[in-house]
Amino acid sequence: MSSEITTQSIAQFREATATSQNAVVRRAVTKNGINNASYNQEVVNANVPTFAIDLDTGKVANQKQSGRCWMFAALNTMRHDMKDMFHLSDEFQLSQSYTFFWDKFEKANYFYENILNTANEPLDSRRVAFLLATPQQDGGQWDMIVAIIDKYGVVPQSAYPESQASSASKEFNTTFNTLLRHDAVILRELVANHAGEQEIANTRQKMLANVYRVLSITFGEPPVKFDFEYRDESQNFHIERDLTPQTYFDKFVGWDLGNYVSIINAPTDDKPFNATYNVDMLGNVVGGREVKHLNVTIDKMKSLAIAQLKAGQSVWFGVDMGPQVDRDNGLMADGVFATDSLFDIDSTMTKAQRLDYGESLMTHAMVLTGVDFDENGQPTKWKVENSWGEKAGKKGYFTMSDEWMSEYAYQVVVKKEFLGADLVDIYDNATPKLLAPWDPMGALA
């Protein structure tokens, strides 16, 4: 049914708005903006940044103008353990640029793989359009950083420091995606012209050689061997010579990455709890670890995160970092901006509705480093290590209310030992359901 807006309707709307209360609110909003005019100090007062469990994780990192939050969060969790084991200074960081280089290289090959797999589909098919819209970007998932580390190891930032493009990636991504779309034209034409497998493979190798050259020129040549020199917190000097990225990971991180699994909370009808999910065409390393999520209730997800925090280990987690976030003061709390009250409207939706209707999805990964409890032992607020530098929040740390976590947190990564036998069996042995490439549980990448 069609229904146009009439001048009579507008006159009625204008008359209904002409109240003294609306006039006061209008002056406040037009002068100060929506967030400042609706700022709820009571919510701030209820989320004082003091926590029963508060891990000492040192200074925050800064991803700057790049989308490497997932990578920073993962390397930060490893850095926290290294800091405790080797008494490293707060300044120490693993190289985010090193894993960035290899992620870009592998994503190019992953893109070629998907282009060839969809070469017989029309250009306007949703899958092909999805691939070509963004051939690659900075984002990623926990399992994707595991795939990179499994293959390439890690290095300290001193062995492979930041470059202009790793800290501000927009220019590079524009150039790189143009190259990949150009290559997609060639690969699809080869398939359309019935080229042989060897010709396609040779062409793809030439493309990868171009990709490597572009990456090497842009970010610098990644190290094959290096020496690691450092002073510990007591200023004692240490040096380890002739390390490879793999031997460095084994000696200084030493994690069994197969024991860390992705747990999600997606309460939508298409994703029953206590089941696993893959996302179509989501990944980076061809032949590497696949992205796999185990979906559980929000209470279960929280309990798993708390168990790992109680064991003294920080927790990688993914959220929608858009709604109800006070970046300046470092607060993630439902109701900190009381916009519905400001406008006298009701825009509430359930978590499932926000996912289903495109209102919310995972946009940012950070690290849980603490939690506070009420008198009944239930969580009330969480301490969050961000990767936006020390100027955001409280020297880079945020406070997240438990209510906000329920509504906008979607993923944690925890060790299998905290899951229990039943969930481990589901994760290891159940056949995952394949989600569409554009599913919100793949949005962080």
N, C-alpha and C positions, 0 to 999 in steps of 0.2 A: 504493500500500500504506500503510495506516494503522498507526502505531506509537506508542502512548502511552508517557510516561515513568512507570516504575514505582518504587515505594519501594525495591525491591531494587536497581534501577539507581542510585538516589541513594545508597544505602548503599555501593555499590561505588565510586562516584565520590568519596565523602567519604573512604573508606579510602585510595584512591590518592593523594589530595591531602595526607594526613597525614604529610608528610615534614619533616625538619628544614630542608632547603633551601627548601621552599615556605613554611615558617614565617618564615624570614629575609626572603624576598622579600615576603611578605604585610605584615610590619611596615614595610618600606621604602615599599611602595606606599600602604598605608592612611594613613601619616603624610605622605608627600610628594607623592602623586599619580603617575600613570603616566609623564608626560613627565619629571618631575624624577628619578624612580627609574630611568628607562632612559636618561638623558642620557649621550651618548657623547663624552667629552672628546677622544678621539683624532681623531674626525671634525672637531671644532673646530680642533684643532692643525694638521690637514692643509689648512685653508682660511684661511690668513692673508690679510687684505685688502690684498695688494700685487699690482699688475698691470703687465704689460709695456706694454699700451695702456691709458691712463687719461686720458680726456677731462676737461677742466676745465669742469664744468657748473654750478658754483655751489651755492647753497642749494636744498634740496628744497622742494616745495610741500606743502600739506596739504588733502586733500579733505574732511577732518573727517567728519561723520556723513552722508555722501552716497555714492552709488554711481557717482561720476564718474571713476573711475580711467582709463577709456579716453580720456576727454576731457582729463584732466590730462596723461596720457602723451603724447598728440598735441601739445598746446600746449607742453609742455615741450621736445619735440624741436625745435619751431620757435623757442622762446625761446633754446635753446642757440645756434642759428645767429645770432639777433639779437644775443645777447650778444657774440659774436665780431665781427660786422660793425660794430656801433654802439657797442661798448665800454660796454654797459649795466651797471649795478650788479647785484650778486647778488640784490638785493631785487626787481628787476623781474619782473613776471609779466603774461602775457596774461590777459584776463578769462575765467575759466571759467564765471562766472555768465551772461555774455552768450551764449555758445554753448549753455549750459544752457537759457536762456529759449527760444531758437529751436528747440532740439531738442524741448522739451516741446510747443511749438506745432505743429511739424510731425508729431510722433508722434500727436497727437490726430487730425489729418487723415488720417494713415496708418491709424489704427485705424478711423475711419469708412469708409475705402476698403475695408478688409478685411471689416468687418461687412457692407457692402453686397454685396461679392463672394461672401460665404458666406450671404447672407440666405435662400436657398432650401434650405440644409442644416438638419437638425434641431438643436435646442439641444444635444442630447447627442452630436452628432458630435464626434470628437476635435479637429477643426480649430476649430470654434466654441468648444468648451470651453477650448481652449488660448488663444484670443483673450480670452475673458471672465475667465479665471483672473487675468491681469495685463494690463489694457488698455494700460498703459505703465509703464515703470520708469526708473530712472536709467541703466541700463547701455547699452552700445552697442558698435559695431565701428569699425575704422579707416575703412572706406568711408562710414560714417554721419557721422563728423565731417567728412570731406571734402565730403559732400553739403551739410552746414550751411555750411561756409566758402565753398564755391562760390557759394552763394545769398546769404549774409548777411555774409561777411567776418569780421574779428576786430577787437577793440579792446583797448587796454591796460586793466589792472585799474583804473587811476585813472579811466577814463571810465565804467566800470560795475562798481562794487565788489561784494563779497559781501553777501548778505542773510541773514537768519536762516534762511530756507527753503532757500537754496542750500547752506548749510553744514550744515543738519540737515533733510533732505528728507522724513522719514517722515510728518509731519503733512500736508504738502502732497500727497504721493502718495496718502494715504488719501482725502483730499477730492477730488482730481482723478480718481482711478479710480472713485469713486462717481458723479461727474458723467458720465464716459464710459460707464459701464454704463447709466445712465439714458438717455443718448442712443442707446445701442444698442437699447434697447427700442423707442424711437420709430422708428428707421430700419428695424428688422426689421418692425414693424407696417405701416409705409408700403408696403414691398415686398409683404407678405402681402395688403394691401388693394388692390394693383395701382395704387398712386399713379403719376402721370406723372413723367417725368424732371425736369421743371422744378420740380414741387412738392418732390421729394426734394432737388434742388440748392438751392432756397431755404431749406429746413429746415436743410440742412447748413451753409449760410452763417450762419444765425442761431446755430447751435451753435458755429461757429468764432468768432463775435463774442463769445459768452459765454466761450469758452476764453481769448481774448486778454485780456478784462477781468480774469479771474481771475489770469492770469499777470502782468499789469501791476501789479495791486494787490499781489500776493505778492512779486514780484522787483524791481519798479520798471520804469519805462518805458525800453526800450533806446534808446541814442543813435542819432540819424540823422547828426549832424555833431558834431565835437568838435575841440579843440586838444590836441596832445600835447606836454607839457613834460617834460623830463628832464635830469638831469645825468649825464654819463658817468663812467667810473672815475677820470678826472683832475679831476672836479668842474667841467668845462666845461658851461655851460648851453646847451640846445638847445630850440627850439620849432618845431613844425609846426602851422599853423593850418588850420582849415576842412576837416578830413579827414572822409571817410566811412569806414565799416568796410571797404568794398571797396578804396578808395584806400590806406588804412592797410596792409591786407594786401599790396597790390601793392608799396608802397614799402618796408615794413619787414620783411616775410617774403619775398615774391617767389618762392615755390616754384611750380613747375609740378606741381600735385598729381596730375595724370594720370600722372606718372612714378613714383609711389609705389604699390606693389602689395602685396597681402596674400599671404604665403607661409605654408602650414600644414604640420604634420606629423601626419597622422592615419593610422596604420598598420593600419587596419581593412579587412576584405575588401570592404566596400561602397565604398571610396574608393581606387581604383588611383592610384599615383603618376604624376606628370607629366600631370595632368588638372585641370580647373577645376570649381568647384562654387559654386552659389548655394544660399541657404537660403530656403525658402518662407515668405512673410509676414514676412521679416526686413528692416527698413529704417526710415527715418524720413521722408524727403522724397519725396512722390509725384512721379514724373517726374524724380527726382534720381539720383545715382549708386547703382547696385545693389551690394550686398555680393557680392564674388566672391573666392574663395580658389583658389590654385594649390597643390596637394598635392605635396610632395617628401619625400625621405628626410630623416632627422634630420641626417645628416652634411652633406647639401646645405644644409639650412636654417642650420646653424651656419656653414658656409663663406660663405654670403651675408651673414650678420650680421657676420662678421669682416671681410669685404671693405669693408663700409660703415664699420665702426669704424676700419679702417686709413686710410680716406679722410677721417677726422676728423669723421664725423657719427654722432650717437647713433641708436639703433634702438628703435622702438616694438615691444613684444612682449607676448604674452598667455600666461598660465600657469594652472595649478591651484594657488592659493596656500594650500591647506589642508594637505596631507601633508608631514611632515618639514621644517617651517619653525619656526625659533627666532626669533620676532619680537623679543624683547628684545635679543638679541645680533646680529640682522641676518644670519642664516645660513639658507640654503636648501640643504640637503645630505642626500642619501639616507643613512640610518643615523644621523643625529644623535640620533634617539630610537630606541633599539634595543628596540622593543617585542616583536618576535618572540622575541628572546633572553630578555627579561624573563619572558615567559609560557611559554617553550618551545613555541612554536607556529610554523606556517608559513602566513603570509597573503600570500605573494608572488603577484603577477599580472603578466602582460605589459602593456605600454602599451595594446595593442589590447584586451585583455580588460578592463582598467579602463574604457575608453571604452564597450565593448559592454555591460558589465554594470552601468553606472551608478555605478561607483566613482570616476570622475574626469571632469572637464570643465573648460573654461576659466572661471575665476572672477575674474581680476584682470589688469589691464594695467599695465605699468611701462616703464622705459626702460633699455636696455643702454648703459652708458657706458664699459666697459672689459673687457679679457680678458687672461688670463695663459696661457702656453704651457709645455709641457715641452721637453726637449732635442731632441725630434723635430719641434717646431713644432705639436704638437697641443694644443688648448685643455684647460686643467685647471680653471679657474674663471673666473667672470664678475663684473663689477661692475654693480650694479643700482641705479638711482635710483628710489626708491619715492615715493609721494605721501601718506604717513601722517605727515608732519611730522618734525621733527628728533629727537623723543624715541624713535622706533622705530629699531632698528638702530644703525649708526654715523653719527650725525647725519643719519639718514634714508636712508643707503645700506646695501645688503645685499650679501653675497657669496653667489653661487650656484655650487655645484660643477658641473662638467661632467656628472657622472653624473645629478645632479638635473635638469639641463636636458634630458637625453635622455629622462627619464621623465615630466616634468611640464610642459615647455614645448611649446606647440602652435602658436604663431604668431609671425612677425616681419613687419615692413613694411620693404621695401628699395626702392631705386631700380632701375628697369628696367635701367640700364646695367650692373648687376652680375649679371644673370641669364644672359646669353649669348643668342645668337640663337634657339636652339631653344626655350628656355623662354619667351622673349618672344613667339614665334610662337604657342605653345600658349595663353599668357595672352590674347593679343589676338584669336586667331581660332578656337580650339576652342569648341565648344558646351558650356557648363557643364551638369553634371548637377544637377538640382534635388533638394536634400535636404529632409527633413521639417522642419517648424517647430521640433520639439523635438530636433533633432540636436545633439549636444554641440559641434559646430563653430559653432553659433549661440548658445551658452549665455552668453557674455559680455554679450550684449544682452538 
